Structures are given as C-alpha cells and as structure tokens.
Amino acid sequence: MAYLTYIEKETIRRLFGISDGFVFKYWSDQGKYNKNKTKELIYDACGINIYNDEGYRGLSQEKCIKKIWDEGTPQIIANLLEALSEYFYFAMGNDWWSDEDSYDYNQVQKIIKRLREMSAVELPTKQTPENLTIILEDIESNLMNQKPELVIDRLHTFSCEYLRGLCAKHNISTVDAKGNQQPTHSLVGMLRKWYEDNQYCDSRFALTAIKNSISLFESFNHVRNEHSAAHPNHLLSKAEAEYVVRIVSDTLNFLDKIEKVHEEKKIP
C-alpha cells in the first residue's frame, strides 16, 4: 500500500538530497556523507541492515529508501523520516536555512505526524468476536512499538478464530473426522471452495489468489511454531516479520471485503 503521495515523496527527496542513487547528495559530493551513515540511520530507525538483509544488499542508498517507502508500515516509514530529519537538523547546525529548507522540513514533520496516527496494520473488526478484542489491542501495541516479531503468535490466534467464524457463518464444519480443529490453511481452502460453489467472486483471479494463500497460511503455521514468541524460538527479523504480518492481514481483509460486498447486496 502506498502511504506517501507523489508530492510528499518529492518534498522528502528535495529536503534530504535523495537523487542519483544517493542520500544527502550535496554532502556526499563534499565527502561529508557516505553510505555507511545511511546504513546506520536505517538500522537504528527500522532495524534493517542494508548491507546484509536480503532484498537490500547491493541496492543504492536511494533504492533502499524507496524500498522502505514501498514496503514499510506507516510506523517504519515515520521512523525513517524522523531519523533523516534529526540528521539533517544536526548536520545543518547553525548554518543559514533557506526558506525552501524550512518549508520542506515543516512539511516532513507533518508527514511524520500523519503516519504516526495511522494504524500500523488493518485487520477486520466488524465480525470479530468480543473475546478477541484484547488480542487486537496487543497486536496494535506491538506494531506501534516496532516489535512485529512479537505479533506473529497473536496474529495466528486471531487468524484461526476469525477464519473459523467465517466458516461457521457459512455452515462449514471446522473439525476433521476425528473431531480435531482444522488448521488455518484448511479453513482457507474450505472457504475458497465455498466461495467458488456459491459464486461469491467475480473473477478467477480472486479464487486463484485465495487458493495460493492456502500454502501461505500453511507456512504461517510453521512460522508461528518455529519463529514466534509462542515458544522459545529464534525470532524473525523485523523486516521479515513485518512482511508476514502484512501478507496475512491483507489476505484476511480481502476475505472480509468479499463478505461485506455480499452482506450489502442483501440489504433492501
């Protein structure tokens, strides 16, 4: 999801000298700034090591910033902009600020404030059982505190209960022949079949997307058991944990929107 507008990105580029592959290019050209400083700023703000983390290795400073813009949560992007702002303020010192610098700096602070006020992740709430409210609050709290690795277990619990609720709504049994609860990926598979049989989706694309998410939820089960705080595991990196959370939450929201479309059709 795009959290920054084109004009906002251009303002940020201009203030922080993001161009031609560099950050603070005007200081880089003078030998006063280098990629190591960008690496430290991004690591402190976002927990991402652009030299070692997969997806960032080999990218220019500018491309690393753009990747965070494109893939980061509102909170991560706000952290990055705040770190760049603090460095800009520090490096400028008592030097004369142009009217353009002052305007751009103030605009960036407004962008940071807007991002801070946004929810870190959207999850369906309309059909959420009351007993899951505390889980939602815990998920939001950890995301706001930049701890996505601690969200995995809570999100897995939420996903299981939410998907079971959707299955119950459509009279789909959530237990197997032995009376055991079906895992999340099986719940998604049964919902996908029900949607197809009842023509809930307008396109094969939507059905294919849901089908492909079955394997993602199966992997999510593994992540929860082997890489979450549910057990004394080695936790995922922040970048990978955020990606897992985003993919799972986006899928749940997609299912929620399908349900809402058909609910609205029933309203006379």
C-alpha positions, 0 to 999 in steps of 0.5 A: 500500500502506498502511504506517501503521495507523489508530492510528499515523496518529492518534498522528502527527496528535495529536503534530504538530497535523495537523487542519483542513487544517493542520500544527502547528495550535496554532502556526499559530493563534499565527502561529508556523507557516505553510505555507511551513515545511511546504513546506520540511520536505517538500522537504528530507525527500522532495524534493517541492515542494508548491507546484509538483509536480503532484498537490500544488499547491493541496492543504492542508498536511494533504492533502499529508501524507496524500498522502505517507502514501498514496503514499510508500515506507516510506523517504519516509514515515520521512523525513517523520516524522523531519523533523516530529519534529526540528521539533517537538523544536526548536520545543518547546525547553525548554518543559514536555512533557506526558506525552501529548507524550512518549508520542506522540513515543516512539511516532513514533520507533518508527514511524520505526524500523519503516519504516526496516527495511522494504524500500523496494520488493518485487520477486520473488526466488524465480525470479530468476536468480543473475546478477541478484542484484547488480542487486537489491542496487543497486536496494535501495541506491538506494531506501534512499538516496532516489535512485529516479531512479537505479533506473529503468535497473536496474529495466528490466534486471531487468524484461526478464530476469525477464519473459523467464524467465517466458516461457521457463518457459512455452515462449514464444519471446522473439525476433521473426522476425528473431531480435531480443529482444522488448521488455518490453511484448511479453513482457507481452502474450505472457504475458497471452495465455498466461495467458488460453489456459491459464486461469491467472486467475480473473477478467477483471479480472486479464487486463484489468489485465495487458493495460493494463500492456502500454502501461505497460511500453511507456512504461517503455521510453521512460522508461528511454531518455529519463529514466534514468541509462542515458544522459545524460538529464534525470532524473525527479523523485523523486516521479515516479520513485518512482511508476514504480518502484512501478507496475512492481514491483507489476505484476511481483509480481502476475505472480509471485503468479499463478505461485506460486498455480499452482506450489502447486496442483501440489504433492501 
